[in-house]
């Protein structure tokens, strides 16, 4: 009887240890959201804006999340560690595209994709990750082969007077010219 209890206790301890290893392994792998949060502030390094769309005298670049925010504090933490041309990156959250003209980058959440049309012509780098067939931003995230990848609409970027570096274009899964 004592041997059975010892065996049961050992099995429970082994199962608990395996569960801890599985949790640690899954925590070590980045999630889709964390990868997107890492990409967003870095896009600013590879885009040029017209002078009229740059931050005011030493002010920060503004990365706006329009609509529901899938990133939470993860985006704030990632942006806080980045600078572009010696300027910090400030994350702002907006309920709608109203006020987004002050943003250099705008991640447009799935619940606000209809507002992309209102941003046409404005020098704002729009980023989306909506389902296939939905409206897309200049950069559109997609999961391909289990990895976060992105497409770039260079024609739309040019209409908004944004220049996209050939280095970023080379990383894209596809480019619409």
ZAMARGU-4260 file (C-alpha; in steps of 0.2 Angstrom, whole numbers, plus 5000, padded with zeros to 4 digits):
<rodrens>
0) 5000/5000/5000 | 5014/5012/5004 | 5023/5007/4988 | 5007/5012/4978 | 5006/5029/4987
5) 5024/5032/4983 | 5022/5027/4965 | 5006/5038/4964 | 5016/5053/4972 | 5030/5050/4960
10) 5019/5050/4945 | 5010/5066/4950 | 5027/5074/4953 | 5033/5068/4936 | 5017/5075/4928
15) 5019/5092/4936 | 5037/5093/4931 | 5032/5089/4913 | 5018/5102/4914 | 5031/5115/4920
20) 5042/5111/4905 | 5028/5112/4893 | 5023/5129/4900 | 5041/5135/4900 | 5044/5129/4882
25) 5028/5138/4876 | 5033/5154/4885 | 5050/5154/4876 | 5041/5154/4858 | 5035/5171/4853
30) 5017/5173/4849 | 5010/5180/4833 | 5005/5196/4843 | 5023/5198/4851 | 5031/5196/4833
35) 5019/5210/4826 | 5022/5221/4841 | 5041/5219/4838 | 5039/5223/4819 | 5028/5239/4821
40) 5040/5251/4828 | 5054/5245/4817 | 5045/5249/4801 | 5048/5267/4805 | 5067/5264/4801
45) 5063/5259/4783 | 5050/5272/4778 | 5053/5290/4773 | 5039/5303/4776 | 5036/5320/4768
50) 5043/5334/4779 | 5026/5340/4783 | 5021/5323/4791 | 5037/5321/4802 | 5035/5324/4821
55) 5037/5342/4826 | 5054/5349/4832 | 5062/5334/4841 | 5045/5326/4845 | 5042/5307/4845
60) 5036/5297/4831 | 5018/5292/4834 | 5013/5274/4832 | 4994/5273/4834 | 4983/5258/4837
65) 4966/5262/4829 | 4951/5251/4837 | 4953/5236/4848 | 4971/5234/4854 | 4978/5216/4853
70) 4995/5221/4859 | 4992/5229/4877 | 5008/5234/4886 | 5018/5223/4874 | 5018/5236/4861
75) 5023/5250/4873 | 5037/5240/4880 | 5044/5236/4862 | 5042/5254/4856 | 5050/5261/4872
80) 5066/5252/4867 | 5067/5259/4849 | 5072/5276/4842 | 5071/5283/4824 | 5083/5297/4819
85) 5086/5300/4837 | 5068/5301/4841 | 5057/5290/4853 | 5042/5281/4847 | 5026/5285/4857
90) 5011/5273/4856 | 4994/5281/4856 | 4977/5272/4856 | 4963/5279/4846 | 4945/5273/4845
95) 4943/5279/4827 | 4954/5286/4813 | 4949/5303/4818 | 4966/5311/4824 | 4977/5298/4815
100) 4984/5311/4803 | 4996/5315/4817 | 5002/5297/4817 | 5017/5291/4807 | 5011/5273/4808
105) 4994/5267/4811 | 4989/5249/4815 | 4971/5248/4810 | 4962/5234/4820 | 4950/5222/4812
110) 4935/5231/4820 | 4940/5247/4811 | 4946/5241/4794 | 4931/5252/4786 | 4940/5267/4791
115) 4955/5264/4780 | 4946/5273/4766 | 4946/5289/4776 | 4965/5289/4778 | 4968/5289/4759
120) 4980/5302/4753 | 4986/5305/4771 | 5005/5302/4773 | 5002/5288/4787 | 5009/5271/4785
125) 4994/5260/4788 | 4996/5242/4795 | 4983/5228/4795 | 4981/5210/4799 | 4963/5207/4794
130) 4957/5191/4786 | 4959/5187/4768 | 4948/5198/4757 | 4946/5212/4769 | 4953/5229/4766
135) 4972/5230/4768 | 4984/5244/4774 | 5000/5248/4765 | 5008/5234/4776 | 4997/5219/4779
140) 5002/5205/4791 | 4998/5187/4787 | 5002/5170/4795 | 5011/5159/4782 | 5018/5142/4786
145) 5016/5146/4805 | 5026/5162/4804 | 5021/5180/4804 | 5025/5188/4787 | 5019/5203/4778
150) 5014/5210/4761 | 5018/5228/4755 | 5007/5239/4744 | 5020/5250/4737 | 5008/5259/4725
155) 4997/5264/4740 | 5013/5270/4749 | 5018/5281/4734 | 5001/5288/4733 | 5003/5294/4751
160) 5020/5301/4747 | 5029/5288/4758 | 5045/5280/4753 | 5049/5262/4758 | 5066/5256/4759
165) 5072/5242/4747 | 5078/5232/4762 | 5060/5231/4769 | 5053/5227/4752 | 5065/5213/4751
170) 5058/5206/4767 | 5040/5206/4761 | 5032/5190/4756 | 5024/5200/4741 | 5025/5218/4735
175) 5011/5227/4724 | 5020/5239/4713
</rodrens>
